[in-house]
Amino acid sequence: MSASYIILMELLKIDSVMFRVSNLDEAAKFYQEVLGLKKAWRDSQNAMMGFIFPESDSEIVIHSNSDIPTPAFSFLVKDVENFCRDYRKTGNKILTEPFEVRTGKFAIVSDPDGNAIPIIDLSKFGGHPRYDY
């Protein structure tokens, strides 16, 4: 990284890893009963369900929605819109412009080699995870 970079934005943590499943309810049983994860939320409208780990608030999200873009993981940032605005200033590319999701905003940026870096924020939740269960 060159000295001319100024850190205007940062990745905070791995927010989630997503898996497309054929049957949401059957898969939910597996993630709870076999892997010991706790169901944290369900979004019936978008056919998604989130599970948290016993020692982390990172999530595994299962879904049956073929419209969800890949890659199937995301990094948490404070504000997707501001991150993308500042990221553009560094001369790097935005692969997928910010759009609304259950928690706030989602976008995909690119590193200099073209690797996709998906980012998400919790702007609809006041910056903190919110669980329904």
C-alpha contacts under 8 A as a table, 3 or more apart, distances in Angstrom:
res1	aa1	res2	aa2	distance
1	M	5	Y	7.12
2	S	5	Y	5.95
3	A	6	I	7.86
5	Y	90	T	7.25
7	I	10	E	7.13
8	L	83	F	7.64
8	L	86	D	6.33
8	L	87	Y	7.90
9	M	77	V	7.87
9	M	83	F	5.59
9	M	86	D	7.03
9	M	87	Y	7.50
10	E	77	V	6.51
10	E	83	F	7.94
11	L	75	F	6.14
11	L	76	L	5.98
11	L	77	V	5.29
11	L	119	I	7.99
12	L	75	F	6.95
12	L	76	L	5.38
12	L	77	V	5.58
12	L	78	K	7.71
13	K	75	F	5.70
13	K	76	L	5.50
13	K	77	V	7.83
14	I	17	V	7.96
14	I	58	S	6.37
14	I	73	F	7.79
14	I	74	S	6.19
14	I	75	F	4.53
14	I	76	L	6.14
15	D	57	D	7.95
15	D	58	S	5.00
15	D	59	E	6.28
15	D	73	F	7.55
15	D	74	S	5.56
15	D	75	F	4.99
15	D	76	L	5.10
15	D	120	I	7.68
16	S	58	S	5.58
16	S	59	E	4.53
16	S	60	I	5.49
16	S	61	V	6.57
16	S	73	F	5.41
16	S	74	S	5.48
16	S	75	F	7.14
17	V	59	E	6.49
17	V	60	I	5.00
17	V	61	V	6.15
17	V	72	A	5.88
17	V	73	F	4.14
17	V	74	S	6.66
18	M	60	I	5.77
18	M	61	V	4.62
18	M	62	I	5.67
18	M	63	H	7.47
18	M	72	A	4.79
18	M	73	F	5.60
19	F	60	I	7.65
19	F	61	V	6.37
19	F	62	I	4.93
19	F	63	H	6.44
19	F	72	A	6.71
20	R	62	I	5.79
20	R	63	H	4.97
20	R	64	S	5.34
20	R	65	N	7.18
20	R	66	S	7.76
21	V	24	L	6.25
21	V	27	A	6.74
21	V	62	I	6.41
21	V	63	H	5.86
21	V	64	S	5.32
22	S	27	A	7.95
22	S	64	S	6.03
23	N	26	E	5.51
23	N	27	A	6.07
23	N	64	S	7.06
24	L	27	A	5.21
24	L	28	A	6.05
24	L	47	A	7.33
24	L	48	M	7.49
24	L	49	M	7.69
24	L	62	I	7.06
24	L	63	H	6.47
24	L	64	S	6.58
25	D	28	A	5.00
25	D	29	K	6.53
26	E	29	K	5.33
26	E	30	F	6.72
27	A	30	F	5.10
27	A	31	Y	6.39
27	A	62	I	7.69
28	A	31	Y	5.22
28	A	32	Q	6.14
28	A	39	K	7.94
28	A	49	M	7.74
28	A	62	I	7.83
29	K	32	Q	5.22
29	K	33	E	5.60
29	K	34	V	7.59
30	F	33	E	5.35
30	F	34	V	5.13
30	F	35	L	6.72
31	Y	34	V	5.83
31	Y	35	L	5.00
31	Y	36	G	6.43
31	Y	37	L	5.83
31	Y	51	F	7.69
32	Q	35	L	5.78
32	Q	36	G	4.83
32	Q	37	L	4.81
32	Q	38	K	6.03
32	Q	39	K	7.00
33	E	36	G	5.55
33	E	37	L	7.66
37	L	51	F	5.81
37	L	52	I	5.78
37	L	53	F	5.44
37	L	54	P	6.88
38	K	51	F	5.24
38	K	52	I	5.37
38	K	53	F	6.70
38	K	54	P	7.49
39	K	49	M	7.48
39	K	50	G	6.04
39	K	51	F	4.41
39	K	52	I	6.57
39	K	133	Y	6.64
40	A	49	M	7.68
40	A	50	G	5.46
40	A	51	F	5.14
40	A	52	I	6.24
40	A	131	Y	4.89
40	A	132	D	5.91
40	A	133	Y	5.23
41	W	49	M	5.71
41	W	50	G	5.19
41	W	51	F	7.17
41	W	131	Y	5.21
41	W	132	D	4.70
41	W	133	Y	5.89
42	R	47	A	7.87
42	R	48	M	5.91
42	R	49	M	4.28
42	R	50	G	6.35
42	R	132	D	7.16
43	D	46	N	5.65
43	D	47	A	5.90
43	D	48	M	5.09
43	D	49	M	6.06
43	D	102	R	7.99
44	S	47	A	4.79
44	S	48	M	6.37
45	Q	48	M	7.95
46	N	63	H	7.85
46	N	65	N	6.78
47	A	63	H	5.49
47	A	64	S	5.71
47	A	65	N	6.16
48	M	61	V	6.78
48	M	62	I	5.66
48	M	63	H	4.22
48	M	64	S	6.84
48	M	65	N	7.66
49	M	61	V	5.59
49	M	62	I	5.39
49	M	63	H	6.41
50	G	59	E	6.15
50	G	60	I	5.82
50	G	61	V	4.37
50	G	62	I	6.48
51	F	59	E	5.35
51	F	60	I	5.24
51	F	61	V	6.27
52	I	56	S	6.81
52	I	57	D	5.60
52	I	58	S	6.08
52	I	59	E	4.71
52	I	60	I	6.54
53	F	56	S	5.19
53	F	57	D	6.36
53	F	58	S	6.83
53	F	59	E	6.82
57	D	129	P	7.84
65	N	68	I	5.92
66	S	69	P	7.96
69	P	72	A	7.43
70	T	73	F	7.85
71	P	74	S	7.95
71	P	116	A	7.33
71	P	118	P	7.13
73	F	118	P	6.84
74	S	117	I	7.35
74	S	118	P	4.81
74	S	119	I	5.22
74	S	120	I	6.35
75	F	117	I	7.65
75	F	118	P	6.18
75	F	119	I	4.78
75	F	120	I	6.15
76	L	119	I	5.80
76	L	120	I	5.11
76	L	121	D	5.66
76	L	122	L	7.99
77	V	80	V	6.40
77	V	83	F	7.51
77	V	119	I	6.41
77	V	120	I	6.02
77	V	121	D	5.33
78	K	83	F	7.90
78	K	121	D	5.73
78	K	122	L	7.33
78	K	123	S	7.76
78	K	127	G	6.99
79	D	82	N	5.51
79	D	83	F	5.98
79	D	105	K	7.81
79	D	120	I	7.82
79	D	121	D	5.57
79	D	122	L	7.79
79	D	123	S	6.89
80	V	83	F	4.97
80	V	84	C	6.06
80	V	98	P	6.74
80	V	105	K	5.93
80	V	106	F	6.45
80	V	107	A	6.85
80	V	119	I	6.80
80	V	120	I	6.18
80	V	121	D	5.84
81	E	84	C	5.32
81	E	85	R	6.22
81	E	98	P	6.46
81	E	105	K	7.54
82	N	85	R	4.97
82	N	86	D	6.11
83	F	86	D	5.29
83	F	87	Y	5.84
84	C	87	Y	4.84
84	C	88	R	6.12
84	C	94	I	6.96
84	C	98	P	7.81
84	C	107	A	7.95
84	C	109	V	7.60
85	R	88	R	5.48
85	R	89	K	6.85
86	D	89	K	5.16
86	D	90	T	6.95
87	Y	90	T	5.35
87	Y	91	G	7.15
87	Y	92	N	6.24
87	Y	93	K	7.67
87	Y	94	I	7.92
88	R	91	G	5.32
88	R	92	N	5.50
88	R	93	K	6.37
88	R	94	I	7.18
89	K	92	N	7.44
92	N	109	V	7.79
92	N	110	S	6.66
92	N	111	D	6.85
92	N	112	P	6.78
93	K	109	V	5.95
93	K	110	S	5.39
93	K	111	D	7.56
94	I	97	E	6.25
94	I	107	A	7.69
94	I	108	I	6.15
94	I	109	V	4.29
94	I	110	S	6.07
95	L	107	A	7.67
95	L	108	I	5.31
95	L	109	V	5.18
95	L	110	S	6.24
95	L	116	A	7.46
96	T	107	A	5.28
96	T	108	I	4.81
96	T	109	V	6.79
97	E	107	A	5.37
97	E	108	I	6.90
98	P	105	K	5.98
98	P	106	F	5.23
98	P	107	A	4.37
98	P	108	I	7.68
99	F	105	K	5.37
99	F	106	F	5.49
99	F	107	A	6.56
100	E	103	T	7.96
100	E	104	G	5.67
100	E	105	K	4.56
100	E	106	F	6.37
101	V	104	G	5.30
101	V	105	K	5.50
101	V	106	F	6.45
102	R	124	K	7.65
103	T	121	D	6.68
103	T	122	L	4.88
103	T	123	S	6.47
103	T	124	K	5.27
103	T	125	F	6.19
104	G	120	I	7.31
104	G	121	D	5.60
104	G	122	L	5.12
104	G	123	S	4.69
104	G	124	K	4.68
104	G	125	F	7.35
105	K	120	I	5.69
105	K	121	D	5.58
105	K	122	L	7.39
105	K	123	S	7.13
106	F	118	P	7.32
106	F	119	I	5.67
106	F	120	I	4.39
106	F	121	D	6.73
107	A	118	P	5.87
107	A	119	I	5.45
107	A	120	I	6.63
108	I	116	A	6.23
108	I	117	I	5.45
108	I	118	P	4.19
108	I	119	I	5.97
109	V	116	A	5.87
109	V	117	I	5.13
109	V	118	P	6.29
109	V	119	I	7.58
110	S	113	D	7.58
110	S	114	G	5.26
110	S	115	N	5.40
110	S	116	A	4.78
110	S	117	I	5.76
111	D	114	G	5.32
111	D	115	N	5.35
111	D	116	A	6.74
111	D	117	I	7.14
112	P	115	N	7.46
121	D	127	G	7.18
122	L	125	F	5.23
122	L	126	G	6.36
122	L	127	G	4.59
122	L	128	H	6.15
122	L	129	P	6.87
123	S	126	G	5.28
123	S	127	G	5.31
124	K	127	G	7.42
125	F	128	H	5.76
125	F	129	P	6.60
125	F	130	R	6.47
